[in-house]
Amino acid sequence: MIVFLLYAAIFVASFYIVKLVVQKTTTDYTSLKTVTFGDESAVRPNRIASFVSIGTIFLLWGAFTGSSWIPGFLHAPGPFMGDATFTYTATANGQQPDDAEVTIRVFEVGTDVEVPIVDLGEGWAKNDADTVGAWRSGLVRVDKNDEYGRDDGHTITAVNGNPIKPGDSVETDYGRVGMSAKGTLNFEPSKGWQMEPIWLPSPEAVVARFGDIAANGYRGSSLWAHLGISLQRVILGFVFGALVGIPLGYAMGLSDWFRGWFDPIVEFMRPVPPLALIPLVIIWAGIGETGKVILLFLAALWIMAIAARAGVSGVAISKVHAAYSLGASKAQIMRHVIVPNSLPEIFTGARVAMGVCWGTVVAAELVAAEQGAGMMIMVASKFQLTDIVLMGIILIGIIGFGIDILMRFAEKALVPWKGKI
């Protein structure tokens, strides 16, 4: 919640600051245009906002993971590390209440640490020492070295002067001291606001993992082999889906019989998520490469069919009548009117289909795959290697964004008349 509130605050502050600076330094005539559609739209991405957005995400990521790439004063409060102390009060049968001090060394998990040496003190309740990892908690058997143990009625009644009983807890300067149902103290050091690396590693940890896997590979294959096989599966599934879906969409847009026959099937399958088809595809085609391509084919098929159908249905009837009046044949109308006017919708559907296929291939590779980005993420998650999981997610997002940019360029090159006719 804190992260989202900070993100929203930065968004609002950046918006007003950038607008104020732009208004004082330039005159934005574009914003005075009447907003239309297509290439004449007055709404364009604000590149400053894009850079600030990416920078904000990186800043919050580093701040809440204690990244060395972020200045220390921007770090969110981190977990307590060092020697924590608290005092407990104990009673025993026939003995006056006595106080003793507990020293707990809180250390970074994965590093070597020694139990601190403390003076036992002079009372029957002896001082204690123990260790606990940061973001962890641990039971502290303070009675194990006291002169009177549990067999002698040893009972803890207070922590730092605050009464405590089973189920209660006391907050200290270093963390929370609770008491279990059996009367054993449990120390949980303050966690702060930063995320534990097992949940969210720092940016430099992810980059270091990327460098290691790029150089040494992962599970017998190079990083580029994993990404390449995923991309190959996506392209095959998309191409087959387009080869079937586009003619199907044209047929549905041009023929009432085809529209009536296939419309229930397409509209039924359209809302079904591709992931729901995985069990059925496994039963039909097995867990090999064929099954994965079939799943991606089904993911692209319905999107491409609907895009082609919408493209044909959106052709202005006046253009068709004009072509007929000039003596055009049906083939010429198809070639010079229907296809050019439907291509923008088809390219839009293709971008959507590629995005869906790229997202689906990760799930498809979760099932018995030996290579692929999804396989990397699945195996890493089993061993809680969050840096590999996050690295895989980032690479998937970058490649997916790159594919979309390439398709935009292809659309501009192949359909230059979009928004102009």
Steps between C-alpha positions, in 0.01 A plus 500: 500500500783740585664435162177573310439819698854619427461413133173696482658797678795505258263473204293800612804709595679422171191587299464848647875573501547400135187686390617811684845489342363430149247783520769749599752394237294402195167553332337164428293570190431131453288491816278771350398273211164331483556141602416266213598143423776323312818683410339840563437435871630777725577251777863391488705320767681748722858372490590686818219314676632171361852559633369620837272193522786257437728692735234495773458124477877449514531745791228328703646160420844605620369693801300205633780246443788704640673517163854637492404669171270734690635769738471389860280791606233374255489152651187395682558399864673165492493206742684530829842339502738498796473416868152533648439489874199470725444413865267234632363443849464141621357330807562154645362297790616652827716765327473874470443633147827560321599690186742395228607648170478327164737600217405385151725553202291563189696411188457493123383156392775315317789652696699342781426631847613421855288504813594808703683440827321648803556510876257259669429738788461433874129414543340159461365615158803511271564723201456331163626538142378364167487576125209562262509569126358825368135467387486182710391419854628256755410343833721604792517248786607743770446238774762257364785655703300639792555339840133406518337352192147413402497204738543759773210712381705734283259749346563822308270777618629814327718628216662841545268554795185430297285208622483209257317169487460224237364648179609855585785703352705804595646748251861602561739736323638207303191296421216301651535259791212254517417206723392161371222291650764312704653816641809516275610840376513562125701790361412650162737784399358809335456440126478860388345577162752332274422172328692186584717388204315170479184698418650784297873510417678827431562623143871423519426143611277447196760651267773284653284191450436603140873529438565162657232317298592685180859379543444151641149406392225337705425130529716400205394770254607856442271789587462583133399142423224519763369830363542387138296183542220700665503751215498220244193343660320835505574573133388154388177518698426854383571425132275195499229693687520785248498266198173347620346792688529771232327301221238392754440860601474611136249224432293603802509863394398431139251214533193488722513120489862487622416768760203303630691170498822608669383794712379281794828308499721810486299690759498195728873444479599869511453548878653161589853569630769296324624373836169319549576297188831363627355177653303428183798567272717270713241223465475550124858579400712401800756711681743534211569784261188438293270560796664833580468625140135388486426695818656814352314440173171495690600812691554694174226344286192664649662841537609505136160377381317773692745767380458398136122483536492845659726637225270376226183610679648846554550575130274789400231375264534824304850394389367169374218671309748748353723215379199322345394817325847521343461150361711310753456125523456314828865394491609860446280623782652238723852594393469878495225577754441223753857395568658848531221625727509192722877482547512759783261290709695185417827657611339614823378145557844365415660717769248378753542137389880518526470639851261224602723234342809633675318493831359155434833341404631558852209302643535233231865452595407440861398148397787261433718738301878457486567844352328834499444811707204344678706196596766728652240680711331177611820325608635812672178545695525147640835591657386852600755659267304821472777682316471253209119525506516879489769492230279273288198727545700808400642328191154379398364853535788653302470246217122539491536878482759462226268277299223758529733779382607292199138435411426873525782571257371227269152650515631846409698356211231267363188701583605863453140600423376416850289790633510677162231328298 
